[in-house]
Amino acid sequence: MIADGLNYIKGYRYQLFCEAKALLTPSCVVHVGAPAEKCREWNAARKEEAEQWDGETLENLVFRYEEPNGMARWDSPLFTVPWVDSEGECVAVWEGVWEAVCAGGVKVKANQATVLVSSSCHLLWGVGGGRG
């Protein structure tokens, strides 16, 4: 799944991480790093007014934005693409994403609380102390 949108709140990225982990599916975060001023410039340059964010909404988005942190498990592995990237940088990011997600670079383990464990002992006992 590719979530291309306003994933600017880390709680949303965490939820996506949990969903992928529940399905034992590798995941990663690709972040396009652009300064707020550049985002304002891009927004103003949009031809269609319907495609532009109004000023107050854009400023709220900038204020609430929580940049991904590769040290957090839900943002790892993290690949950052600079907005002024070269073709070589794009290729390097793509290769990193491919290795992490498709070539086995990210190992996903099931949560221990949800793993069924077989046991040779009987866990059911009758009220009188005997087996049920």
Steps between C-alpha positions, in 0.01 A plus 500: 500500500621848421346776710571823317331766700499705813683250717636791697382369838719225645194326650371433148838362390501284815156361411622412148804329657275295732274393211798389292651315796170323573511365145873416535569736208825699472456877490706816484455877496606712204510867596539787255692761692398853402519816707172667597580803284539277192162338576339844519659589165372178336152560642490857364617381157207261453294610200160387623376678811313182600837320524650759734486485877371824651765685701365419845463128425850480353648673805315258731641206303852643525456561874367150574746313276703235683804408292573126485774375732693190392565416868127429553407146397193620308713736288774245435650441259478864394603625157514877452496648151613864490273723293804598293601140439709384213422195291776314683340573838162378373656177375674446834175552692311267268766230541482541879122470500516193276758332724304580816154402386536254212838333543467397862686789663221555755416199713152517652437299815154430641414663831579257782160559659327366189716196430337166583723281711439128519532343841522141615338574836126519552383847589146405600445366849173407663371674813600204716864521391477231230522539128189632330 
